[in-house]
Amino acid sequence: MKVVFDKKCLEYEFFSHPESPERVKKIKNVLEMLGAEFVKPEDITERELLKVHEKKFVERLKLKEYFDPDTPCIEFCYPLLSAACAVKAAKVCGFSLARPPGHHAGKNFLGGFCYLNNVAIALESIRKEDEKAVILDIDAHHGNGTENIFFGRENVLYISLHQHPLYSGTGRESRKNCINFPLLPYTTGALYLKTLAKAVEYIEKISPQIIAISLGFDTYVNDPLSQFMLSPKDFEEIGKIISGVLKNVEKWFIVLEGGYAEDVDIAAYYFFDGLWKVV
Ligand SMILES: [Zn+2]
């Protein structure tokens, strides 16, 4: 599998902020160990961003005219690079190993460590108008930004499994093309995997041409930001299930969202090992 990575994404950090360069470095080590092929992103234009975000919002990001304690002001080049990695991953059917994450960023808002919605930008960069696509979001948090962008949109189905209650407080119910599976804190692997199987049924029913995965490792039992109880073995199972889903479509990609445990590399190792057994 191709992994899109640029070490520039490790340049910025904020004291004691969980969204650290370390988490990406650890996942990179695992992918090296598993023999991934690393590729560089290509520059993207503002036109790609404007398929998803409002122009005024992009201007605010550029000028750093925003305040959010979770999502500190950073140079625009970093969110732009993360979006570019996702776009490249979409073009090569690979995994975007980049930061900052994106699924909490909506058409005209940021939050939850997210500035630009990487998965949405990447999807819209490859999707033709009449192509059916699914975004499967398996981060522990609800992707309120992704839902905001695609809500009511024809041909795009958003499916999310997430802890509720938890940030961002959204995703309690399914609405139109946004299928939400809220799960209680302390959800174990057995229930999570059963729920994931239900999500897969939705995907199979609409047989999409494109599948995008918002991949968060914050469902891991040791994650400090959620209370899910998923074990390394559960991640191996998730990897296998995802891989079974991806092998039915021609266009797919995976984008890194959250995952903040000190041993996030354990969850990542098992996930990618499971994924690779099939892909
Ligand atoms: Zn998350």
Boltz pocket constraint, residues with backbone or C-beta under 6 A from the ligand:
constraints:
  - pocket:
      binder: B
      contacts: [[A, 139], [A, 140], [A, 141], [A, 216], [A, 218], [A, 257], [A, 258], [A, 259]]
      max_distance: 6.0
